């Protein structure tokens, strides 16, 4: 039986492309300042992210002893279809907030398109 073909074939074998986007030291300072200002609106930011056709996931990574937050774009027509943006932190809320920061600030200049960057950094 034929299966539906994705319009944006970013993934292989039906799995999304994992986007590793670690924050530089300067970006981490910017994140901390951004979170201080925006943190009180955390619930609203999660709602907005979900309404922007993203699935939010959180899991524990026992190997790296941290939480991993993931945003997966839903729908074949989404700008980031077939991609999954990830962030890591010792605090699950911070991991989710890092993904929101990346979407709102880091990828704003690229019109929201997620790309791999700074894969060798430790936090983010």
N, C-alpha and C positions, 0 to 999 in steps of 0.2 A: 504494500500500500504506500503511495507516495506521501512524503511528509512536507510540511510547509517549509519553504526556504526563507531564511532571514534576508531582509533587504540589506542590512549592514552586517556583513560576515566578519566580525572582529574576533570571534571565538572559534575554537576548534572542538569538535566532538560535543557540541552543545554546552560547553563550559565557558563562562565569561573570561575575558582577558583580565588578569589581575593587575591593577594599576598601583604601583608602588611609588608614592610621592612623599618622600621624607622632607621635613622642614629643615632649612639651614638654621644656624644659630640666630641670625638676624630675624628670620621668619618666626622662630620660636618666641623671641621677645615680642614681636608683633602679635602673635597668637595670644600670649599671656595678657597683653593690653586689650586686645579685641574681646577676649573672654571676660575680662573684668567689666567691660562695658556691656557686652551682650548676654552674659551668663544668666542674668535675671530673667531673660526671655527664652530660656532653654526649651521649655515645653512648646512655645509658639514656633520656635525654629524647627523643632522636630516635626510639628504639624505641617509647616510650610514645605519641608523636605519631602514628606510623604505625598503632599498634594502636587508636588512637582514631578510625580511619577518615578520616585525612587523607593526601593525596598531597603529598609535599614536592618542590619544584622549586628549582633554582638556575640562574641564567643571568647572563651578563655584559651590561651595558647600556653599549655603547660611547659613546652620546650623552652620558650622564651620568657616564661613567667610574666605574662602581660595579657591585657585584653586586646582583641582586634575588633574594630568597628568596620563594617562594610556597608557601602551604598551601592546598590545595583540598579542600573537604569532599567525601567520597565518599558516594554513596547519596542517594536521594530523601528519605529520612526523617531525614537528619542535620539538626541544628539550623541549620547554616549551608549547607544544600544550595544549589547554584547560586552560591556565593560563593568568592572567592579572596583571601586575606589576603596582603598584600605588605609587605616591609621591604627597605630599601636600606642598603648599607654598603660600605666599601672592602675589607672582609674577608668572605669568603663564610660562614665559621662564625658571625661576629657577626650577619650578616643573618638566618641561620636562628635563632640564639639570640634575636634581637629578636622574631621571630614567636612563639617559645615564651613569652617574657616577656609579650607582649601577651595570649596565650591564658591564661596562668597568673595574671597580675596585673591588667592593664588591663581585660580583659573579664570578670573574675571577678565584679564587682558586677552585671553584666548577664546573669548565668547563662551566659556564654560566647558570647552573640550578637554577631557582628562587625558593626560600623557604621563608616562613614567619619567621620574626625575629624582636625582639625589638618592639613589638606591642604597648608597653606602652609609647613610646617616643612621644614628641609633634610635632617635625618638621621632615620632610623627607618623 
